[in-house]
Amino acid sequence: MKRWEVVRSAILSDIDAGVFEDGRLPGDLVLAERFGVNRHTVRNAIKVLESEGALRVQHGVGTFVADDLVVDRFNSDRRFTYKLLGQNKSLKAEILSINEASVEADIAKHLNIAPMALVAELRSVSFMNDSPLATGTSYFPIDRVPGLAAAFEGEDSVAAALKRCGIAEYNRRWTRITARRPTPQEAQRLRISSSSPVLVETSVDVIPDGLPIKCSSSAIRSDRYEYLIEGNEDDPSRSDLT
């Protein structure tokens, strides 16, 4: 067996055993020292594992276990509880705090409420397979979701808490995606370095009559998240390059 094949086999064993914390592999030098080979041999093994779909390489960021990636398809119902169905991944949320607070003008505008009006402010961290994926804040108009704080008792799901408040159905009105460096607090919660970029998802959800019920802003680990926007094949305006 060639040296790169030995390294490949050992890395696969480590993946199966869940050795790599947060799904991220050590650097080439660390792996080379561990296996007693040169960096070129390690890179050959990683290249093969990437071609086999076991690893995902992001140049300038790192090498990750491929199963550590969330693929998110855009649609009008974008709740995390539904995103991962069929992806063999588990997702849970940790509620950090929920308080009454006044909001700035841009949040008030998104929620169609008066500036400085009181909202329920929810801070949370989402975990995929027990590793942090996203952290953010959601704002709910108090007069539209009375008793929301109490509804979260024993719950870590926004959908379940809203249902307790009498809101069983809501959909996404819009989503905006940008990118930036994480704040020190975000980096700590997501277990990443301050130089690792995050995706920032800002969104507004509405109830069936169109009234905004939630405005959220989340910092998402860009090394673990992928957005997929699918076109409508039946759309006559769609054109393909051949």
N, C-alpha and C positions, 0 to 999 in steps of 0.2 A: 504494500500500500504506500502510495506517495505521501510526502509530508503534508501537502495541502489537504489531502483526503483525510488524514488523521485529524487535522485541525477542524475540518468541516464536520466530521463525525462527533468530535468533542463538543463543538458549539451546538450541534443539534441536540445532544444529550443534555446540555445545560438549558436549552430552550424548553425541552420537555419537563425538566425538573424545576422550572421557574426560577433559575438562578439569577437572571439579570434583573436588577431592581428597576422598576418603572419601565421595563422592556427595552432598556438601552444598554448596548454592549460597551465594554471598556474600549479605549483607544487602541490603535494598531500596535503601538510600542508595548503596552501592557499585555496584550494577547501574545505578542511575539516572545516576550520574556517568559510568560507562563508556559508556553509550549516549546520553548527552546529552539525557535526558528527565526528567520528574518521577517521583516515587515512584508516583503514581496510575497512570501508564502501565505501569510495571514490574509493579504489582500486577494490573492487567488481564491482562497477558501470562501471569503466573504462574497466575492463576485459570483461564484457558483451558487452559493446559498441565495443570493439576490435573484439570480436567474430562475431558481427553483421556487421562488415565492416565499422562502422562509424568512428572509431579511429585507429590510427597506433602508436604503442608503440615501441620506440627505446631505449633500456635499456642503461642508462648512458648518454642519449642525451635528451629525453623528450617524451611527448605525443602530437600527431598532428592529426588534422582533416584529414581523409583518402583521401578526395578529393584534398588535397594539394600536392599530390605526382604526379610527372611526370614519366610516363613509356616510355622509349625511346628504340625503336627497331633499331638494327643496320642494315643498308643497305647502298647502294652506294650514296643515296641522303639524306643527313642528315641535311638539313637546318631546323632551328627552326620553320620556317613558316609552315612546313609540319609535324613536329613531333607530334603536339597536335591535329591534325584532328581526330575527333571521340572521344576525351577525355573530351569534354565539358569544355574546358579551353581556355582562351584567353591569347595571348602572345604579348608583345610589347617590343620594344627596345628603349633605350634612348642613343643617340649619345653624348658622353662626349666631344670628340675632334677628329679631323682628321687633321694630319699634315704630312709634308714630313720629313723623318728621315733616317739616315743610320742604317743598321742592323748589328747585331753581326754575327759571322761566322756560328753558327748553323742555324739561320733563313735563312741566305743567301744560305746555302747548301740545305735546304728544298725547297727553291724557285728556285733553280738552277740559281742563279745570283751571281755576283762577291761580295766578302766580302766588307762591307762598302758601297755597292751600295744603292742608294736612293729608298725608298719605301713610299707608302702612309700608315701611321700608324693610325689605327682607334681604339679608346677606347670607350667601351660601357658598359651598364648595361641592362640586360634583365629582364623583369617583367612578372610574371604569375599571372593573376587576380589582378594586381596592387601591388603585393608583389615581392621583389627582388628574382631572381632565380640564376643568373649568372652574372659575370663581367669578362671582358677580353680584349685582344688586338688582332687585326688582321692586317696582313701585306700584301700589294698588290704591286707587281713590277710596278713602275710608267710607264715604257715603254709599259707594257701590258694593262694597264687600264688608259690611259690618260684622264684627266678631272674628275677623280673619286670624288674629293672633291666637285666640283660643282654639280656632279650628285646626291649627298646626300641632296641637297637643297630641303626641303619639303618632304624628305623621311627618314624613319628609318629602311628600309629594305636593306640588302646587295644585295639580289637578284635583287631588283628593280633598285638599283643604278648601278649594273654591267650591267643590261640590257640596261640602258641609255648609257653605254659606249660601247655597241655593243656585250656584252657577254651574250647571252641568255641561254646558257647551260653550266653547269659544274657539276662535280661529286666529291665525296670523294675518295681520293686515299688511305689514311690510317688515323687511329685514335689511339692515345695512351692515356691510362687512368692511372693516379697515384693518390695518396692522400697525403695531408700534412696539416699543420696548415695554416690558412689564414694570409696574411700580415695585418698590422693595417688598411691600406687603403681598402683592400678587405673586412675585417670584418665590417668596417663602411658602405661600399656600400651595403653589403648583409644583414646588420642588424643582425649580429650574434656576439657571443663572440669570443675573440681571441683563445679560447681553443677548439672551435667547428671545427672539421675537414672539409675540402672541397675536392671535387673531382676536379682534374685538367685534363682537356681534351685538348690535343694538336693534331692538325689535319692539313692536307694539302688537298686542293681542286685543281682539274685540269680541263682544258678545254678538249674537245673531242680529240685533237691531243696529249694529255698527258702532255702539258706544265703547270707547276704549276701557279696558279692564286692567291692563297690565302693560308697563313699559319696563324693559329690562336691558341691562348692559353687562356683558360677560366677557372676561378675558379667557381665551381658550388656548391651550398648548398647541402651537402650530405643527409640532412634530408628531402629534397624535390625532390630527383631525384633517379630514378632507371633505370639501364640498363638491357635490356632483349636481350639476344643473342639466336636466334632460329636456330636450325639445319635444314637441308634439309631432310625431311622424305623419299624422293626418292633416297637419296644418298646411294649406295650399301655398302659403307664403314662404314656407321653408324651402331652402335651396341647398343642395349638396354639391361640393366640388368633386368632380370625377376626373 
